[in-house]
Amino acid sequence: MTIHDAVNQDNPLANYRRWVIEAWAVYVAIQAGLFEALKRPRTLAALAAEENYDASALHSLLVGLLACGHLSVDGEGTYFLNGSAQRYFLRESDSFIGSSLAFLKTTSNYEKYPQILREGGSVGLTSEQWAYVTRGSASYTRSAVETLIRCCPALSEEKPVRVLDVGCGQGTYLLELGRAVPRMEALGIDPTPNVALQARMNVASLGSRVRVEEGVLANVSETFELVLINQILHVIGREESVAMLAQAKERLAAGGYIFIQEIVTRDCDPGAALFGFNMRMLFANGMVFDLDDLLRVVAEAGFVDIQTHQIPGSTPGLVYVAARAA
């Protein structure tokens, strides 16, 4: 399957975003000398050691370039240049790359990635930018909540259910879930003050049964039948993800469920792989999981009965992982 087979032809905005991020990835590889370094095929570990790249940032970039067809990797983890990388422009989009790289000259954040690749760190987001990022995925919130209700036993029973939404953003999911499940009592938490304030206003119509507080999971002392963690793990990285999920397990009643919404890489979809490159640029531990590693993280945190569920109409690569507290 080619890149163009994998891209949704009915979504030109998604295509454009993928092309622009691919252009950024190519730009970074050129500026940081990665294509030159790979004239001699090497493993990630060898590249990091011999060329002084930050290994975490390099991994994100390699995955993105691999998914876009600019690199290949063998069974030993050795990376090779493909023809498109040797020409230094986007495969099947020769005229687009010039405009994209010209656009990059005005994009100061992405110009910092070669430095991140060499020194680690991240660009980071202002409070206003973070508020924009956490506005919620309104286009598929309803289908995500419908999937959640269909797959979570506690939401289908005729009795009160307590829900914790970790990193609730602007309250999009709390509002939709609260409307669909009138017997739900919920707490939403978010560490960003203006985001928590916006969420509080957005769920006000649900009354006192839904609360929103500024804070983090470690500050929560109550127990719940259901914990939601929507698109957070790719921001904090693997080790912190295991720790967060373990904390969430401690706040679940016996037999309670956790639902984790996350974007995962797929072999034929460059979009998710480039998403990981984007996250690594913004956050020091940013990444994208492949599905197997995400499931291992959930198991390492102590959960059982781990299952995956697709969300109809959502972003390619987005899944729900459901698991039960033993």
N, C-alpha and C positions, 0 to 999 in steps of 0.2 A: 504493500500500500504506500502511495506517495504522500507527501505533505498535503498536496491539494485534494487528494481523496479524503484525508483525515479532517480537513477544515470544513465547517458548516457553510456550504455555498449560499445559504439563505440569510447569512448574518454578516453583511459587509463590515459592520463596525468591529465585530470580533476579528475578522480577517485583518483589518487595518491595524488594530492594536497588536496583533501577533506580528505583523510585518515590521511595525515600528520597534517593538522590543527586540525582534531578531536583528534589526539594524543596529540597535544599541549593543547587542552581544557581539556582533561582528566588529563594530567600532572599538569596543573594549579589547577584543582579542588583538586587533591591529595595534592600538595604542600601547598595550602592555607587552607587546612582543610575543604573544602566545603562538601565533601562526609561525613566526620565525623559529621559536623554540621547538615546535613540533615538526620541523623539517627532519629532525631525528626522532622517530616514534619513541614515546616514553610513557610510563605509568604516571598516575596522579602523584604518587609519593615521590617519584624521581623528579618530576617537574617542580614540585614544591621545594624539595631539598636542593636541587641543582640551580634553579632559577630564582629562588627566594620568593615564591608566591605564597600568599596566605592560603592554606590548604582548603579551608571551608569555602572561601570565596571562589577559589579555583574550581572546586567540585561543582558548584552551582553553574558556573560558566561552561564547563565541559559538558554537563548534562544538557544544557540548552543548545549548544552548538551540535552535539550529537543528535538530538531530536530533530534539528533542522537540516541534517544531512551534510553538514560541513566537516564532521569528523566521523571516524569509525573507531570501534574498540574491539579487541579480540578477547578470547576467553581468559587471558592472563591479565586483563585490565590495561593493556597497552593501547594508547590512542594514536591514530594515524590521521593525516590530512586527506580529505577528499578533494576532488577536482574543484568544487565550488569554493572551498577555502583557499586553494592555491590561486584562484583568480581574485579572491578578496571581494566578492560581491554576492548578493542573494541569488540563490538558485531560482531560475524561472522568473526572475524579476529584475533584470539587468538595469532598466531605466529607473526603477524605484529607489535603488540604493543611493544614487547620487543625491536625490532630494532628501532622503532620510538622514544621511550623514551631514548634509548642510544644516538640517534642522537641529542636529545634535550640538552644533556650535553655539546655539542659544540656550542649551539645556545644561545649566551648570551642575546640577545634581549628578547627572549621569557621567559628566566629564570627570567626576571624582572616583569613579569605580576603578580605573587603573591604579589609583593610589590605594584604594581598599584592597585590591588584589595583591599589592606589594606589602601593605602595612596592617591589614585588618581594619576592623571598625565598621562604621556605617555612616550614611548620610543623616538619618533620623528625620522625624516629622515635627513640624510645629504643632501647637495645640489646635490651630484652625485646620491644618491639613489632616490631623488625626480625626477630628470631628467629621470631616468629609469622608474619610476612609470608612468610618464606623457607622455610616448612615444606614446600613442594612442593604441586603440584596432584595429590594422590593419586587423585582420582576418575578422571582420564584419563591417568595416568602410563603405564599398560600400553599403551593404544591409541597414545599418542605414541611410545613405544619401538617398538612394532610397525610404525608408519609409518616411523620412522627406519630400521629394519632393512630394510624393503621397498624404501626409496628410496636407500639409501646403498650403493654397490658394495663398499666396503671391509669392511662388516660381513657381506656375503654370501659373501665369499671364504674359502677354507679355509686361511687363514694368519693369523699374529698381526697384531693391529691396535692401534695406540696412539691413545688418545682423551684429549682435554683438555676438561674440563667447567668453563667459566668462570662463576664465581658459582654454584657447585654447590648452594647452599642446604644443606639438611639431608641431601643425598645420595640423594634419592628416585630420580632418574633413573640415577645411577651404580649403585645397587643393582639396579634392574630390568634395566638394560642388561647389567650384569655377569653376572646369572643367565642371560640369554638368549644371551650371546655368551661362552662360556667361554675363548676364546682372546684376549679383550680384556685389554690392560693400560691402566690409566687413571690420570690425575691429576685430582683435583678441587680447585679453589681457591675460597676465599671470604674476603673481607676482614674479616668479623665474627667475632671469636674464639669466642664461644659457639656460633655457627652452625657453624663449621668443626669444633669439638669434637663437636657432635651428629652431624654427617655422618660423622666418623671412627668413631664408635661404631656408626652405622647400617650402614656397609659393612664392618665388621670380619669378618663371616662370609665375605667374598670373599678374605680373606688378603692377602698382600703384593702381589698383582697390581693392587690398587686402592689408591692413596694419596690422602690429603686433607691439604692444607696451608693454613694461614692466609696469604693474600697476594692479590696482584693480577696481572693478565696481564703487566705490564711486568717482573715478577720472574721469569718463566718463561723458561728458556733451552733447553729440550728441543724436539724436533720431533715432530709427530704426523701421523697419516693423517686424523684427524677432530677438529674442534673444535666443541663445542656451546656456544651462547649462548642460554640460555632466559630470556626475559622480563626482560631487563636494559635494552635500548635505550630503552624508554619512561621509564626512571628518569633516564637521563643526558642525553637530548636529542640533537638531530640532529648537531651538530658533533662531540661526544664519541663518538657512535656510529660515525661515519666513522673517527675515530682508533682506536677500539677494534677495529673490524673490520680495519683496516690492520695493527694489531699482531698480530691473530690470523692473518692471512695470512702474516706473517713466521715464524710458528711451525708452519706447515704444510709437510709434505714436498711436493715437486713433484707436482702433480696431486691433492693432498689436498682434502678437502671440509670446508665449514663448513655447519652447520645452525643456523638462527636461529629460535627460537620467539618469536613476537610477536603481540600483539593489534593489529588494524588496524580503522579505522573502515569502516563500510558505510553506504550511503545510507539504508537502511531500518531500521537498528538503532541506536536511541539509546543502548543500553547501552555500546558501545565508545566513543562520543563522550563520554559522561559519565565513563567510565573515565579519559579524558584530563584532564578537569576535576579528578578525584580525585587523579591523579598530580601535577598542577601544584600542588595544595594541599600535598601532602606533600614534594615535592622541587623545588628551585629551577629545575631544567631539565626537570622532568617533562612528559610530553606523550603523545599517541597519534598514530601514523603513519596516513596512508592508505596503501593497498597500493602505489600507484605511487611515492610518495616513499620508502617502505621499499626498494623494488627499486632506486631511484636511489642510495640510500645504499650498498647492497651493491656496485653497479657502481662508484661513486666510490672505494670502498676497494680496487678492483683485481681483483674477482672476475669470472669468466666462467661461462657455462652456467647462468645463474640460473633456477631453477624454483620454483614454489610447490606445496605439498602440504597438503591438508586433514587434520586429525586427527579421526577419527570420535568423536562423543560429547563433544567438548570444548566449552569456553566459546564462544559465538558471537563470531566475529571473530578467533579464534585460528588462525594459520597457521604452517606451517614454510616457511622460505625456504632452499633448498639452493643452493649455488654451489661452484664449483671454483677452486682456486688455479691460475693459469696457469703 
